[in-house]
Amino acid sequence: MATRENRRTMSVASMTGFARSEGHADGLGWVWEIKSVNSKSLDLRCRLPAGYDALEPRLRMGLAERLKRGAVSVNLMITKTTSGAPLRVNRTALAEIMVLARELASETGAAPPRIDGLLALKGVLESSEETADEATNERHRTAMERDFQAALGALASMRLAEGSRLLPVLEARLAEIAALAASAEQTSAAQPAAAKARLKEQIAVLIDAVPAIPEERLAQEAAVIVARGDIREELDRLVAHVDAARGLLNEGGPIGRRLDFLCQELNREANTLASKSPDLTLTRIALDLKAAIEQLREQVQNIE
């Protein structure tokens, strides 16, 4: 016979997780950090340094392919891994400055500029990092995207691991709800005599009323009293919703929205059960049901 794990086609994932990856190339280092928390939909936020905005569309595409729900924050930090990059003289800029300097010297009689003054001018001395060609930049972006995918994979694995830890909790809450529904059914079935006695008392009050109430009206009132105390439909729906929730857990995948809807339906039936309760014992069971359903709903909020 197939076990529950064998029947489950997909794993259940949480929306909570964190992952980090690092990389470096050509004196440039980077760190990716991805954090995910609960959200009703997929909310993506990317914080990238200036000059790396071109990465964002592909990052968003990769996130949307792997994740279905959650507020996801992506942060990229760039560092220079070398103590000092080689310097070069921008000879084109220097030649233009020298031409201007000679023209000004001839017009004003000022002394020619010193070499240290020329090198201090902006644009004359350049770092090799500032003049990296497009091929180097593309190589960096490719390596960064590779490390981002590694971090994203680690985040997805963490969310799955957290989901697997939540499964026994969800199943325990569903078992508790099913047991309370069975207890409510037993309590209701064990009290037909008490319900009959209450009905007789209420009918007697109606018969003694002045002016006299027609028999048809008495029959209608009796039917209303019986209907108000009948909890069979609520119990059937509670059991059906529990079975549906268990089916979703076996199905796996992004089931959080549907589980949340079932929690709302369970709570509605528990409220109706409490309002129909004819005695204190059933009222207590209904209150315990509401507490168990609320605990289930709190855990369901973490499911993707």
C-alpha positions, -999 to 999 in steps of 0.1 A, spaced: 0 0 0 13 35 -9 25 56 20 15 92 25 49 104 13 46 83 -19 12 98 -27 25 133 -23 34 145 -58 50 178 -48 66 191 -17 50 218 4 71 250 7 72 277 33 75 314 23 103 320 48 139 317 40 174 333 36 203 325 13 237 341 5 263 335 -21 297 351 -30 319 354 -60 348 373 -74 367 379 -107 393 403 -120 397 421 -87 360 425 -82 340 408 -55 302 405 -49 278 391 -24 242 381 -30 217 380 -2 181 369 -7 154 370 20 119 358 18 89 363 42 52 358 41 30 377 16 -4 372 -1 13 373 -35 48 374 -51 64 408 -42 99 413 -55 123 440 -44 159 443 -58 186 466 -43 214 468 -69 245 492 -69 246 519 -95 256 505 -129 241 471 -123 205 479 -130 206 458 -162 207 427 -141 172 433 -126 149 421 -154 167 387 -155 167 385 -117 130 390 -116 124 364 -143 145 339 -124 126 346 -91 92 343 -107 101 309 -123 112 295 -89 88 311 -64 50 317 -65 44 336 -33 63 356 -7 79 391 -2 114 386 -16 142 410 -11 174 408 -32 205 427 -23 238 428 -42 269 442 -26 301 450 -46 336 452 -33 371 456 -48 392 426 -38 425 442 -49 444 467 -28 450 490 -57 442 487 -94 469 496 -120 469 532 -132 472 545 -167 476 580 -182 449 591 -205 472 606 -231 445 620 -252 432 641 -223 467 650 -213 476 662 -249 444 684 -249 454 699 -215 490 707 -227 477 725 -258 454 747 -236 483 752 -211 507 765 -238 480 788 -252 474 803 -218 511 806 -210 517 825 -242 488 849 -235 495 855 -198 532 848 -194 525 822 -167 549 794 -160 541 760 -177 522 736 -155 541 711 -133 538 674 -139 523 667 -105 496 693 -112 488 678 -145 484 643 -130 461 656 -103 436 669 -129 405 648 -133 405 624 -162 443 623 -167 450 594 -143 426 565 -147 422 532 -129 420 501 -151 387 493 -134 372 526 -148 381 516 -183 370 480 -183 358 470 -217 323 456 -224 336 420 -227 350 422 -191 317 437 -178 297 410 -195 319 384 -180 313 399 -146 275 400 -151 275 364 -162 294 353 -131 272 373 -109 240 358 -124 255 323 -119 260 331 -82 226 346 -79 211 314 -93 230 295 -66 216 317 -39 181 314 -53 185 276 -54 196 276 -17 166 298 -8 142 275 -25 157 245 -7 154 263 27 118 271 19 111 234 11 129 223 43 108 247 64 77 235 46 85 199 55 88 209 91 54 226 90 36 195 75 34 175 108 21 206 126 -6 211 99 -16 175 100 -18 175 138 -41 205 137 -63 188 111 -64 156 132 -75 177 162 -103 194 143 -115 160 130 -115 145 165 -134 175 179 -160 172 151 -164 135 160 -168 144 196 -195 170 187 -213 143 168 -213 119 197 -224 146 221 -253 156 198 -264 120 192 -262 112 229 -288 138 239 -320 131 220 -340 127 252 -328 161 265 -336 177 232 -371 162 231 -377 174 267 -367 209 258 -389 208 227 -419 197 248 -413 225 273 -411 251 246 -443 238 229 -461 238 263 -452 275 266 -466 282 232 -499 262 239 -504 282 271 -500 315 253 -530 339 251 -546 341 227 -544 304 217 -520 296 189 -533 276 159 -520 240 156 -504 249 123 -484 276 139 -473 252 167 -461 227 141 -441 255 123 -425 266 156 -417 230 165 -400 226 131 -380 257 136 -368 246 171 -357 212 156 -339 228 127 -321 252 150 -306 224 170 -297 202 141 -259 203 135 -256 174 111 -249 196 80 -222 216 99 -205 184 110 -206 170 75 -190 201 61 -164 202 88 -153 167 79 -154 174 42 -132 205 47 -107 185 67 -105 159 40 -100 186 14 -72 201 34 -55 167 38 -58 162 0 -41 195 -6 -12 185 17 -8 153 -2 -10 172 -35 18 197 -25 30 226 -45 17 262 -41 -14 254 -20 -13 282 5 -42 302 -9 -65 272 -11 -56 261 24 -64 296 37 -98 295 20 -105 261 37 -96 277 71 -122 304 65 -148 277 57 -139 257 87 -142 287 109 -176 295 94 -189 260 103 -175 262 138 -193 296 143 -226 281 131 -221 251 154 -215 273 184 -246 294 176 -268 262 173 -253 246 204 -282 235 228 -260 228 258 -227 238 275 -208 206 265 -213 212 228 -205 249 232 -172 240 247 -164 217 219 -173 245 194 -149 269 212 -121 243 211 -128 239 174 -124 276 168 -91 276 187 -78 246 167 -88 262 134 -72 295 143 -39 276 151 -42 259 118 -48 292 100 -17 308 117 5 280 103 -12 281 68 -1 318 65 35 304 61 27 281 32 35 292 -3 
